[in-house]
Amino acid sequence: MRKKEFYTTLLIIILGGIIIYLFAGLDMELKESAQRVEVKKYNIYRTLQVLLLIIFGMLIEYKRIIFAFKDKIAINKYYFMAGVGLLKSSP
């Protein structure tokens, strides 16, 4: 069991490093496109950066995500309705 945890942790560290490397590469492209005023490329790079950061956040919290999907997720219906209402009212 210890060996499996070690390999899982090693995989998470390697994937995290890859994501950070990709983020840094996109950041350079983002700055370059901002200097050239290429709005289309800027928006694409910015979206890719956000997606990479979301994946990185999921990678950090992978144990909680697995736990949430293995067990039933308890959602308070009033909080859910309020959250959906706030999303609909945002511009």
Rosetta constraint file for C-alpha pairs under 8 A:
AtomPair CA 1 CA 5 HARMONIC 6.49 0.50
AtomPair CA 2 CA 6 HARMONIC 6.20 0.50
AtomPair CA 3 CA 7 HARMONIC 6.26 0.50
AtomPair CA 4 CA 8 HARMONIC 6.11 0.50
AtomPair CA 5 CA 9 HARMONIC 6.06 0.50
AtomPair CA 6 CA 10 HARMONIC 6.08 0.50
AtomPair CA 7 CA 11 HARMONIC 6.04 0.50
AtomPair CA 8 CA 12 HARMONIC 6.22 0.50
AtomPair CA 9 CA 13 HARMONIC 6.21 0.50
AtomPair CA 10 CA 14 HARMONIC 6.20 0.50
AtomPair CA 11 CA 15 HARMONIC 6.07 0.50
AtomPair CA 12 CA 16 HARMONIC 5.97 0.50
AtomPair CA 12 CA 59 HARMONIC 6.78 0.50
AtomPair CA 12 CA 60 HARMONIC 7.93 0.50
AtomPair CA 13 CA 17 HARMONIC 6.18 0.50
AtomPair CA 14 CA 18 HARMONIC 6.30 0.50
AtomPair CA 15 CA 19 HARMONIC 6.19 0.50
AtomPair CA 16 CA 20 HARMONIC 6.20 0.50
AtomPair CA 16 CA 56 HARMONIC 6.43 0.50
AtomPair CA 16 CA 59 HARMONIC 7.26 0.50
AtomPair CA 17 CA 21 HARMONIC 6.13 0.50
AtomPair CA 18 CA 22 HARMONIC 6.18 0.50
AtomPair CA 19 CA 23 HARMONIC 6.05 0.50
AtomPair CA 19 CA 52 HARMONIC 6.49 0.50
AtomPair CA 19 CA 56 HARMONIC 6.74 0.50
AtomPair CA 20 CA 24 HARMONIC 6.18 0.50
AtomPair CA 21 CA 25 HARMONIC 6.33 0.50
AtomPair CA 22 CA 26 HARMONIC 6.16 0.50
AtomPair CA 23 CA 27 HARMONIC 6.05 0.50
AtomPair CA 23 CA 49 HARMONIC 6.03 0.50
AtomPair CA 23 CA 52 HARMONIC 6.78 0.50
AtomPair CA 23 CA 53 HARMONIC 7.98 0.50
AtomPair CA 24 CA 28 HARMONIC 6.47 0.50
AtomPair CA 25 CA 29 HARMONIC 6.53 0.50
AtomPair CA 26 CA 30 HARMONIC 5.92 0.50
AtomPair CA 26 CA 45 HARMONIC 6.18 0.50
AtomPair CA 26 CA 48 HARMONIC 7.75 0.50
AtomPair CA 26 CA 49 HARMONIC 6.71 0.50
AtomPair CA 27 CA 31 HARMONIC 6.21 0.50
AtomPair CA 27 CA 45 HARMONIC 7.75 0.50
AtomPair CA 27 CA 49 HARMONIC 7.64 0.50
AtomPair CA 28 CA 32 HARMONIC 6.20 0.50
AtomPair CA 29 CA 33 HARMONIC 6.11 0.50
AtomPair CA 29 CA 45 HARMONIC 7.24 0.50
AtomPair CA 30 CA 34 HARMONIC 6.14 0.50
AtomPair CA 30 CA 41 HARMONIC 7.73 0.50
AtomPair CA 30 CA 42 HARMONIC 5.64 0.50
AtomPair CA 30 CA 45 HARMONIC 5.74 0.50
AtomPair CA 30 CA 46 HARMONIC 6.90 0.50
AtomPair CA 31 CA 35 HARMONIC 6.26 0.50
AtomPair CA 32 CA 36 HARMONIC 6.39 0.50
AtomPair CA 33 CA 37 HARMONIC 5.90 0.50
AtomPair CA 33 CA 38 HARMONIC 5.21 0.50
AtomPair CA 33 CA 39 HARMONIC 7.38 0.50
AtomPair CA 33 CA 41 HARMONIC 6.37 0.50
AtomPair CA 33 CA 42 HARMONIC 5.60 0.50
AtomPair CA 34 CA 38 HARMONIC 6.29 0.50
AtomPair CA 34 CA 39 HARMONIC 7.31 0.50
AtomPair CA 34 CA 42 HARMONIC 6.25 0.50
AtomPair CA 38 CA 42 HARMONIC 6.10 0.50
AtomPair CA 39 CA 43 HARMONIC 6.13 0.50
AtomPair CA 40 CA 44 HARMONIC 6.41 0.50
AtomPair CA 41 CA 45 HARMONIC 6.12 0.50
AtomPair CA 42 CA 46 HARMONIC 6.03 0.50
AtomPair CA 43 CA 47 HARMONIC 6.12 0.50
AtomPair CA 44 CA 48 HARMONIC 6.22 0.50
AtomPair CA 45 CA 49 HARMONIC 6.14 0.50
AtomPair CA 46 CA 50 HARMONIC 6.34 0.50
AtomPair CA 47 CA 51 HARMONIC 6.27 0.50
AtomPair CA 48 CA 52 HARMONIC 6.16 0.50
AtomPair CA 49 CA 53 HARMONIC 6.24 0.50
AtomPair CA 50 CA 54 HARMONIC 6.23 0.50
AtomPair CA 51 CA 55 HARMONIC 6.24 0.50
AtomPair CA 52 CA 56 HARMONIC 6.08 0.50
AtomPair CA 53 CA 57 HARMONIC 6.12 0.50
AtomPair CA 54 CA 58 HARMONIC 6.25 0.50
AtomPair CA 55 CA 59 HARMONIC 6.09 0.50
AtomPair CA 56 CA 60 HARMONIC 6.29 0.50
AtomPair CA 57 CA 61 HARMONIC 6.38 0.50
AtomPair CA 58 CA 62 HARMONIC 5.70 0.50
AtomPair CA 58 CA 65 HARMONIC 7.53 0.50
AtomPair CA 61 CA 65 HARMONIC 6.38 0.50
AtomPair CA 62 CA 66 HARMONIC 6.17 0.50
AtomPair CA 63 CA 67 HARMONIC 6.13 0.50
AtomPair CA 64 CA 68 HARMONIC 6.04 0.50
AtomPair CA 65 CA 69 HARMONIC 6.38 0.50
AtomPair CA 66 CA 70 HARMONIC 6.16 0.50
AtomPair CA 67 CA 71 HARMONIC 6.24 0.50
AtomPair CA 68 CA 72 HARMONIC 6.78 0.50
AtomPair CA 68 CA 73 HARMONIC 5.95 0.50
AtomPair CA 69 CA 73 HARMONIC 7.14 0.50
AtomPair CA 75 CA 79 HARMONIC 7.75 0.50
AtomPair CA 75 CA 80 HARMONIC 6.99 0.50
AtomPair CA 76 CA 80 HARMONIC 6.20 0.50
AtomPair CA 77 CA 81 HARMONIC 6.10 0.50
AtomPair CA 78 CA 82 HARMONIC 6.15 0.50
AtomPair CA 79 CA 83 HARMONIC 6.03 0.50
AtomPair CA 80 CA 84 HARMONIC 6.20 0.50
AtomPair CA 81 CA 85 HARMONIC 6.06 0.50
AtomPair CA 82 CA 86 HARMONIC 6.19 0.50
AtomPair CA 83 CA 87 HARMONIC 6.27 0.50
AtomPair CA 84 CA 88 HARMONIC 6.19 0.50
AtomPair CA 85 CA 89 HARMONIC 6.21 0.50
AtomPair CA 86 CA 90 HARMONIC 6.29 0.50
